[in-house]
Amino acid sequence: MRRPILLLLGLCLMGPAVASQPVRDAATENLYAALKHITASGYTMFGMANALTIGYNAGRSDAVESSDIREVTGDNPAFVESDLMWYGDAEFRARDLEAMRRAHARGAVVGYCWHLGGRLSGSFYVDGPGAADRDLARRIVANPDRAANPDLDWFLTCLDSLAIPVFRELGFPLVFRPFHEMNGDWFWWGRGAGKETCRQLYRLTVDYLRAAGLRNLLYCWAPDKEADFGYYPGDEYVDILGYDGYEPGLKPYLTSEKLTRELGRIVDYAARHDKLAAWTEAGLRTDKGAERLAYPTCVPDFWTRYVWDAVKNNPRTDRLAWIMCWYNADWHRDGSGHPFVPYAGMDKEGSAAALADFRRLFHENRVLFETRMPPLRGAEGDRALFVRPQCPVLSEGGRLQLLGGPVGTWFRTQGLRWSSSDPEVAEVDVSSGTVRALRQGVAIVSVEYGGCTASTRVVVLPANSFKE
């Protein structure tokens, strides 16, 4: 049976050009186009890893509709990424899948990464026992004959038994971020394997999933701290260019200047190649007792100054589809775990200021949380319109492009007509929906299309009363 196995894998390794079907189904294409329009309009989703099933106080939470973010802000993140590594626990898997379904139904975007433990060690790290799998990536791609290559057979079996069933079971559009931080030296798929091997492993994975008929995936490639395109598998394999980087501006490994330079390279490439860009892992570890790593306690303006302002006030880094913090977890229930974002009940030094800072981020007009997301899909024949954000607050002289249009196909902009009830307070461009705040007051801004209308109230405060 080796010849059919070799033929199938050979076709996979030839790339998606040989596929007779499109690489994305209609719903996934729709999401991709919608996210591009969101990003081009200046909006960014806030995301969190395992937001709905892992919490700092609760550990692996029984809740599937709440999160540490919601407990602080009243709303869940707009982007939620889970990790297939948790799905060895059948109970957690069932609960997490339900959380993902509900998040999608509420309008969030969801996705997966995978900390895949190695074949021999069971560890995704290559130190300690993980050293047994230091060459695993090279072994996987060394021989395309699954029957003769036990490492390849093991890897494809992992895809067959876990990733493919999960992606099929959910069925709706997902973001998949395999082999992240490949330019680091801590994972078995990392730089120790070599750039060519990393590229081959990523391509093999995408080709195999496509050959299995999966059309509901957007693929995300995400290096760590540096945009090293030597690891890039190619445009035909990547939809979203990600970037992982923690504690920007606070640690020597990621200065503010380096963040701007490297994240800017990611954003620039995405813009030139019609891709999306995202800050795929971020956060501030606030470990009071972690003197070994010298983490700070709480930085009172971390999320507004070192994250949001750092990227949104720079044209090179402004166009991000989402910014995602890592999950909060205190596995030992003794305060020794890493909270990457402030949480309710936080009692570390500077906690009150850090919580207030995160709530300021939440109130930024251009940050999307779950209930602020535009409706990404609608029922057949649905003619309803929408406008987002609802009730934005601007200061005099401020500008904001509103999102609006037909539900489900809202990224269609042709034929929309915008108007303001009081152009002396808030002037709106009739075709683009860009609002300019002129003087203190309130104006109703509306969009009309196909005989239907939707509106939002725009509040204008005195100049310099707050940052946009």
Beta strands, then each sheet from edge to edge (+ up, - down):
strand 1: 44-49
strand 2: 54-55
strand 3: 59-60
strand 4: 79-83
strand 5: 109-113
strand 6: 174-177
strand 7: 217-221
strand 8: 240-244
strand 9: 276-282
strand 10: 322-325
strand 11: 367-368
strand 12: 385-388
strand 13: 393-395
strand 14: 399-401
strand 15: 403-406
strand 16: 417-420
strand 17: 426-428
strand 18: 434-437
strand 19: 441-449
strand 20: 452-461
sheet 1: 11+ 1+ 4+ 5+ 6+ 7+ 8+ 9+ 10+
sheet 2: 2+ 3-
sheet 3: 12+ 15-
sheet 4: 13+ 20+ 19- 16+
sheet 5: 14+ 18- 17+
end
